[in-house]
Amino acid sequence: MTASLTRKEKFDRYLKSLKFALYCITHPFDGFWDLTHEKRGTIAAANTILILTLLARILKLQYTSFLFIRVYWPEINIFLYVASVLFPLGLWCVCNWGLTTLFDGKGRLSQVYMATCYGMTPYPLIQFPLIIFSHFVTVDEAEFYTVLSALSLVWAALLILAAMSQIHEYKMSKTIVATIATGFGMLVMIFILLLFFSMISQGIAYFISIGKEILFRM
Amino acid sequence: MKRRKKWVFGLALASAAMACGAMGITASAEKGYTYCYDYWGDVQYSPDAYETTGVFTSQELGLDVKLSSPQGMFVAGNSIYVCDTGNNRILELTRDDTDSIRPVRVIDSIKGDTDVTSFNSPTDVAVGEDGFLYVADMNNNRVVKMDMDANYVMEFTKPDDVTFDQSISFLPAKLAVDTAGRVYCIATNVNKGLIKFESDGTFAGYIGATPVSYDWVDYIWKRFATQEQRENMENFVPTEYDNIYMDYEGFIYACTTNVSEEEVDAGTATPIRRLNMLGSDILVRNGEWPVAGDLYIGSGGGYSGPSLFTDITAMDNDVYIGLDKMRGRLFAYDDQGRMLYCFGGNGSMNGYFKQPAAIEHMGHDLLVLDTLDCSITLFTPTEYGNLIFDAIEQFQDGFYEESGQSWQSVMDLNGNYDMAYIGIGRALLRQKQYREAMDYFRLKYDEDNYSKAYKQYRKEWVEDHIVPIIVIVLLALIVPLAVGRVREVKGQIDRADIFQSRNIRNSGRDRRQS
């Protein structure tokens, strides 16, 4: 089907799917059902939302008023900062998909990723205006900023929950259990990754030390 | 080219060595002698605020009997009183010109109506505003009051009161006297606060006892512990003070070395306190960092643990300086509790200490008494130090513009000094230059002052642009209304009977075309 679409049509579909994110955040259950079942979402749009989220997080550091964010620049590593979003996101998607496939989840890995990214929409939507807004308040009015900032996170979290229930065709109770299980699964994965890396590095260190020993004795 | 570079490098090295040689006499030439903490708590080295003008040992003072572990010092005018504890005598010294101190007399006995005419380990001395000399005569268990000619007047002895444990002896260690002749004294083994005596010698209770703090977990734990376990546990006892200083307003600056590393790390330690007449701590702590000396108190350079303030002095501009006996440093704070600078160290060079015991000020100059070295070190402010004092005093006196200029000069000497930026900002704020003030506050993350400036700036901006703002607001209200009205009228016209026939005809034509 995609092969038969022209460039223009593809772009229109992309724009439409991106616009659909705005529908999803106000009508989560209806929206996220249609997202996969009616194929109204695209991975391209999901990527766009993810990039916007990352951009919002980075620009926030630099441009928010110092009343709210003070950055000790020598300790900021932009790659690590970006990874602090991407790594948990990757873990979440893999772990959620892995668990839900075992328990009658209907969503595929790409759909989990897409729905999660769509769920993040409120973050850039609220944080970008907040960057500007932060310059127009004093310490006494800082509450407005904190409340709005918290809202963007809570909203996104609730949306992701709703999204998971819709793409896997779960009831809400089962979704919550699956989400908690995913959290534990992520911890287990981190543990295994740490174990893996430390064993690899020790293995390498072993051979390096053998090599050094041989060189000393030659 | 390469060769020439080398030559230039060699010259630079030689001149640096020469400079070191020339300035090696004073310790202040060493890098890192004076520093301050910035907003992030990073150490920012600064120009020296004080320089060592002289170190006066028994030899320099020309004393026949050498000083022996002196512990207390008091400055009144140009006179310096030193408690020569080990020799049981009081020395009066005088400072004639800027950089010399000479002895005036030795007080080693009391004349007049007293049985005990000599001192026994005098540990502190003070001169009241009435001109009487007060000596904490520790091992004679009394605070003795005498006139300037060493004639006995009266003495303050062990309080005859149930609140004072009669089984322990009264060992006055440090004392301060207020304008009314009341005596405040710290006694060894007494942890109920400062002992206060009325001027007639009667005991007037304790003031400034520190509230006993305990962890409720410890409390519950203690309930279940056996007798032996309980004895091994730390007792919940109030802290004892180490030294006091009566400032020009009659408030007492008190310091204690009883601070734990955990408290300093948590920022809850209060080694320096300012007590009012009721004994409550009224020290202002508006600085980014607690008034507790060094921030980095881990093991390093042979020392470990928090700064231990053994004495304190406060100037008339509300700048107070604490003396840390742990690392031999002097910490200066302003009236808002912000650290101005820190300098000193342990060592044998001029400007370093072995075991500092007492600090006093003479105007802006500082005197530090070293127990182990038996010396008095005289510090005088440098140009940098004087500029900071000028800026602070001008601001206090209401000369905001001049204060701003002084801070500007300070900044010229030290661009890493947060106080200078905030000082300039505060001066600008008072001069109603809000926009400029905001820039300075923003640079050093002073959110409260920034908000003050921004609030005013925002108010002014709105007042200046009130006409366009009203126009825009009105337009925002009127335009949608007008658009709605126009659409309505247009709709009525479209639906009007006289146009109906044409509409039908048009739509009919459209249908044919499609």
HADDOCK unambig.tbl for C-alpha pairs under 7 A between the chains (distance, minus, plus):
assign (segid A and resid 66 and name CA) (segid B and resid 442 and name CA) 6.96 0.50 0.50
assign (segid A and resid 66 and name CA) (segid B and resid 445 and name CA) 6.61 0.50 0.50
assign (segid A and resid 67 and name CA) (segid B and resid 447 and name CA) 5.89 0.50 0.50
assign (segid A and resid 138 and name CA) (segid B and resid 451 and name CA) 4.74 0.50 0.50
assign (segid A and resid 138 and name CA) (segid B and resid 454 and name CA) 6.93 0.50 0.50
assign (segid A and resid 138 and name CA) (segid B and resid 455 and name CA) 6.74 0.50 0.50
assign (segid A and resid 139 and name CA) (segid B and resid 447 and name CA) 6.90 0.50 0.50
assign (segid A and resid 139 and name CA) (segid B and resid 448 and name CA) 6.81 0.50 0.50
assign (segid A and resid 139 and name CA) (segid B and resid 451 and name CA) 5.93 0.50 0.50
